């Protein structure tokens, strides 16, 4: 998460959407950078509104003085990225601290079903929709950018900081193809109904 109200924005770090690379590039322009703790780095919008927005207001930056933005990925592609990320060889070693999340020995379909059912820790990766969900009767997130058009998000942030900023790549998952049965894909899309509703809305708005 990048908190840069002096530059007119707060960037929420949605997982598996290039957030680490964006934080590295635009971190020098932020007043506060949360990146060491995953829980703080990936602070949800509702939590930001409840705890951090009042702090910023008390520090001279009322909520209307900056925009809160984040990226959002095609829902199944987002989940597939998690499966790929957790299949990397670095955590295949049983002695690795993250080995419990290793997915190199399960298919994406097995991972997807475990995600739907919540039966295995290796598939507990959260929900994109929860990241952008506002608290009841509260101001919603200002802008959501499609992951497939990160160029638009980068362009927006460059305008905010008043400079052209080069963004590299970080935490790139290995390229592994996948297949889903029609039944599993149907169940997964139904489970991700809220995510697809958001994704379709931002897809229409970005055309």
C-alpha positions in Angstrom: 0.0 0.0 0.0 1.2 3.5 -0.9 -0.2 6.4 1.0 0.5 9.6 -0.9 -2.2 12.1 -0.1 0.3 15.0 -0.8 0.3 13.6 -4.4 -3.4 13.1 -4.4 -3.6 9.3 -4.2 -3.6 6.1 -2.1 -2.7 2.9 -3.9 -4.1 -0.3 -2.4 -2.1 -3.4 -3.1 -4.4 -6.1 -4.5 -2.5 -9.4 -4.6 -1.3 -10.8 -7.9 -1.9 -7.6 -9.8 1.7 -6.2 -10.1 1.4 -4.2 -6.9 5.0 -5.0 -5.8 6.5 -3.5 -9.0 4.2 -0.4 -8.7 5.1 0.1 -5.0 8.8 -0.1 -5.9 8.4 2.5 -8.7 6.2 5.0 -6.9 7.3 4.4 -3.3 9.6 7.4 -3.3 6.7 9.7 -3.9 4.6 8.3 -1.0 4.4 9.7 2.5 3.8 6.2 3.9 4.7 2.9 2.4 3.4 -0.4 3.9 5.2 -3.3 2.3 7.0 -5.4 4.9 4.0 -7.0 6.5 1.6 -8.8 4.1 -1.4 -7.9 6.3 -0.5 -4.2 6.2 0.7 -4.2 2.6 -2.6 -5.7 1.4 -4.9 -3.6 3.6 -8.5 -3.7 2.4 -10.4 -0.6 1.4 -12.9 -0.9 4.3 -10.1 -1.1 6.8 -8.4 1.8 5.2 -11.6 3.9 5.5 -12.1 2.9 9.1 -8.6 3.4 10.5 -6.3 5.3 8.1 -8.6 7.8 6.5 -9.4 9.4 9.8 -5.7 9.5 10.6 -5.0 11.3 7.3 -7.9 13.7 7.9 -6.5 14.6 11.3 -3.1 15.2 9.6 -4.5 17.7 7.1 -5.6 15.4 4.3 -9.4 15.0 4.2 -10.8 12.1 2.3 -11.9 14.2 -0.6 -8.4 15.5 -1.2 -7.1 12.3 -2.6 -8.2 9.3 -4.7 -8.0 5.7 -3.5 -7.1 3.3 -6.4 -6.2 -0.3 -7.0 -5.9 -2.9 -9.8 -8.3 -5.9 -10.3 -7.6 -9.0 -12.3 -9.8 -11.3 -14.4 -11.0 -13.6 -11.5 -10.0 -17.0 -12.8 -6.7 -15.7 -14.2 -6.1 -14.2 -10.7 -6.7 -17.5 -9.0 -4.5 -19.3 -11.6 -1.7 -16.8 -10.9 -1.9 -17.8 -7.2 -1.7 -21.5 -8.2 1.3 -20.8 -10.4 3.0 -18.7 -7.7 2.7 -21.4 -5.1 4.0 -24.1 -7.5 7.4 -22.5 -7.8 10.4 -24.7 -7.1 11.7 -22.5 -4.3 9.0 -23.8 -1.9 9.0 -27.4 -3.1 11.6 -28.2 -0.4 9.8 -29.4 2.8 12.2 -27.4 4.9 11.0 -24.1 3.3 8.8 -22.0 5.6 6.2 -21.7 2.9 6.2 -25.3 1.8 2.7 -25.9 3.3 1.4 -23.8 0.5 3.2 -25.7 -2.3 0.9 -26.5 -5.2 3.4 -28.1 -7.6 1.9 -31.5 -6.9 -1.8 -30.5 -7.5 -3.6 -29.6 -10.7 -5.2 -26.2 -11.1 -8.6 -27.9 -11.0 -7.8 -29.5 -7.7 -6.6 -26.1 -6.5 -9.8 -24.4 -7.7 -12.0 -27.0 -6.0 -10.1 -26.6 -2.7 -10.5 -22.8 -3.1 -14.2 -23.1 -3.5 -14.6 -25.6 -0.6 -12.0 -24.0 1.7 -10.6 -27.4 2.5 -6.9 -26.8 2.2 -4.6 -24.0 3.4 -2.7 -23.9 0.1 -5.8 -22.6 -1.6 -6.7 -20.0 1.0 -5.8 -16.8 -0.9 -8.7 -14.5 -0.1 -11.1 -12.7 -2.4 -10.4 -9.7 -4.7 -13.9 -8.4 -4.0 -13.2 -8.1 -0.3 -10.2 -5.8 -1.1 -12.4 -3.2 -2.8 -15.6 -3.6 -0.8 -16.6 -0.4 1.1 -18.1 -0.3 4.6 -21.9 0.2 4.8 -23.0 3.7 3.9 -19.4 4.8 3.3 -17.6 6.4 0.3 -16.5 3.7 -2.1 -13.2 3.2 -3.7 -12.5 5.9 -6.3 -10.9 4.0 -9.2 -10.4 0.4 -10.1 -8.1 -0.4 -13.0 -8.0 -3.7 -14.9 -4.8 -5.6 -14.4 -4.7 -6.2 -18.2 -4.5 -2.4 -18.6 -1.9 -1.6 -16.0 -0.6 1.0 -18.4 -3.7 3.1 -17.5 -3.0 2.8 -13.8 0.7 3.7 -14.3 -0.3 6.7 -16.5 -2.7 7.8 -13.8 0.0 7.6 -11.1 2.5 9.4 -13.3 0.1 12.3 -13.7 -0.3 12.4 -9.9 3.4 12.6 -9.2 4.1 14.8 -12.2 6.8 12.6 -13.7 7.3 9.7 -16.1 8.1 6.7 -13.9 9.4 3.4 -15.2 7.8 0.3 -13.7 9.6 -3.0 -13.8 8.3 -6.5 -13.0 8.4 -8.3 -9.6 7.3 -11.6 -8.2 6.6 -13.1 -11.7 5.0 -16.5 -11.5 6.2 -19.4 -13.7 4.3 -19.9 -16.9 2.2 -23.1 -16.6 -0.8 -23.8 -18.7 -4.0 -25.1 -17.2 -7.3 -26.8 -18.0 -10.6 -26.8 -16.2 -13.5 -29.1 -16.7 -16.7 -27.4 -17.8 -18.3 -28.3 -14.5 -15.5 -26.9 -12.4 -15.2 -23.7 -14.4 -19.0 -23.2 -14.1 -18.8 -23.7 -10.3 -15.8 -21.4 -10.0 -17.5 -18.7 -12.0 -20.5 -19.0 -9.8 -18.4 -18.8 -6.7 -16.7 -15.7 -8.0 -19.9 -14.0 -9.0 -19.1 -10.8 -7.1 -15.6 -10.6 -8.6 -17.0 -11.0 -12.1 -19.6 -8.3 -11.5 -16.8 -5.9 -10.5 -14.6 -7.0 -13.3 -17.3 -6.6 -15.9 -18.2 -3.1 -14.6 -14.6 -1.8 -14.8 -14.1 -3.5 -18.2 -17.1 -1.6 -19.6 -15.9 1.7 -18.1 -12.4 1.3 -19.5 -13.5 0.9 -23.1 
